[in-house]
Amino acid sequence: ISKQAKHNILEREKERIEGMENLIIKVAKFVVFTAFMVMPHQMTTKVRADEPEREEGEPEPWAKTVGYGEERTTLLQFYYHDVVVGENATVLQVVPPSQPGSTHPFTGFGFIRMSDDPLTVGPDPKS
């Protein structure tokens, strides 16, 4: 076999091995992705053999039926006053973005801010 033929065979073998490596990496990523998609569902799904089956519409065992009465509604309305810039700012940056320059100029993504906004009963900040 000539040197060129050996070289071609080695190149094809190298490409085949690289293709298999890429396939293995893709399969591993798929398995990890699938595991992380299934695990939360498995962790939140509760199946208990000791609980009797309930009819549709029947309340859960922890639920309690209360007697009839007049329906009461409470409406809460309040205003908060957010001062972002200036001498009396109520919003402060507490953590900068993890990588400098990684924030989006319009959304401020990456900043962590804390606010201490006063709540009032009306739109007037002194109310």
C-alpha positions as CSV (number, residue, x, y, z in Angstrom):
1,I,0.0,0.0,0.0
2,S,1.3,3.4,-0.9
3,K,1.9,6.2,1.6
4,Q,-1.0,8.2,0.0
5,A,-3.3,5.3,0.4
6,K,-2.3,4.8,4.1
7,H,-2.7,8.5,4.7
8,N,-6.2,8.4,3.2
9,I,-7.2,5.4,5.3
10,L,-5.9,7.1,8.4
11,E,-7.8,10.3,7.6
12,R,-11.0,8.4,7.1
13,E,-10.5,6.5,10.3
14,K,-9.8,9.8,12.1
15,E,-13.0,11.3,10.7
16,R,-15.0,8.2,11.7
17,I,-13.6,8.4,15.3
18,E,-14.4,12.1,15.5
19,G,-17.9,11.4,14.3
20,M,-18.4,8.8,16.9
21,E,-17.0,11.2,19.6
22,N,-19.5,13.8,18.5
23,L,-22.3,11.2,18.6
24,I,-21.4,10.1,22.1
25,I,-21.4,13.8,23.3
26,K,-24.8,14.4,21.7
27,V,-26.2,11.3,23.3
28,A,-24.8,12.2,26.7
29,K,-26.3,15.7,26.4
30,F,-29.6,14.2,25.5
31,V,-29.6,11.8,28.4
32,V,-28.7,14.6,30.9
33,F,-31.3,16.9,29.4
34,T,-34.0,14.2,29.6
35,A,-33.0,13.4,33.1
36,F,-33.4,17.0,34.2
37,M,-36.8,17.2,32.4
38,V,-38.1,14.0,34.0
39,M,-36.7,14.4,37.5
40,P,-38.7,17.5,38.6
41,H,-41.9,15.7,37.4
42,Q,-41.0,12.5,39.4
43,M,-40.1,14.6,42.4
44,T,-43.5,16.4,42.4
45,T,-45.7,13.5,41.5
46,K,-47.1,11.9,44.6
47,V,-48.5,8.4,44.5
48,R,-49.7,7.0,47.7
49,A,-51.0,3.5,47.9
50,D,-52.5,4.0,51.4
51,E,-55.0,6.7,50.2
52,P,-58.3,5.5,49.0
53,E,-59.3,6.8,45.5
54,R,-61.6,9.8,45.6
55,E,-64.5,10.4,43.3
56,E,-64.3,13.4,40.9
57,G,-65.3,16.6,42.6
58,E,-64.7,15.1,46.1
59,P,-62.5,17.4,48.2
60,E,-59.0,16.4,49.2
61,P,-58.8,14.9,52.8
62,W,-57.1,18.0,54.1
63,A,-59.9,20.3,52.7
64,K,-62.7,21.4,55.0
65,T,-66.2,22.3,54.0
66,V,-67.5,25.4,55.7
67,G,-71.1,26.4,56.2
68,Y,-72.9,28.9,54.0
69,G,-72.7,32.5,54.8
70,E,-72.6,35.9,53.2
71,E,-69.8,36.4,50.8
72,R,-67.4,39.2,51.9
73,T,-64.9,40.9,49.7
74,T,-62.0,43.1,50.7
75,L,-60.4,45.4,48.2
76,L,-56.9,46.5,49.0
77,Q,-55.5,49.4,47.0
78,F,-52.2,51.0,47.7
79,Y,-49.5,53.0,45.9
80,Y,-45.8,52.5,46.0
81,H,-43.5,55.3,45.0
82,D,-40.3,54.1,43.2
83,V,-37.5,56.7,42.9
84,V,-34.8,55.2,40.7
85,V,-32.3,58.0,40.4
86,G,-31.5,61.1,42.4
87,E,-30.7,62.1,45.9
88,N,-33.5,60.2,47.6
89,A,-33.4,57.1,45.5
90,T,-35.4,54.2,46.9
91,V,-33.8,51.6,44.5
92,L,-30.2,50.6,44.8
93,Q,-28.0,48.1,42.9
94,V,-26.8,45.5,45.4
95,V,-25.1,43.0,43.0
96,P,-23.5,43.9,39.7
97,P,-23.7,41.6,36.7
98,S,-21.5,38.5,36.9
99,Q,-19.5,39.5,33.9
100,P,-18.7,43.2,33.2
101,G,-20.5,44.5,30.2
102,S,-22.9,41.6,30.2
103,T,-26.0,43.7,30.8
104,H,-28.4,44.5,28.0
105,P,-28.5,48.3,27.6
106,F,-32.3,48.5,27.5
107,T,-33.4,45.9,30.1
108,G,-30.6,46.0,32.6
109,F,-30.5,42.2,32.6
110,G,-27.9,41.0,35.1
111,F,-28.3,43.6,37.8
112,I,-29.8,42.7,41.2
113,R,-31.4,45.7,42.8
114,M,-33.2,46.2,46.1
115,S,-36.0,48.7,46.7
116,D,-37.3,50.3,49.8
117,D,-40.4,52.0,48.4
118,P,-42.9,53.7,50.6
119,L,-46.5,52.5,50.4
120,T,-49.3,55.0,50.6
121,V,-53.1,55.0,50.6
122,G,-53.2,57.5,47.7
123,P,-51.2,58.7,44.8
124,D,-49.7,61.5,46.9
125,P,-46.4,60.4,48.4
126,K,-47.3,62.2,51.7
127,S,-50.7,60.4,52.1
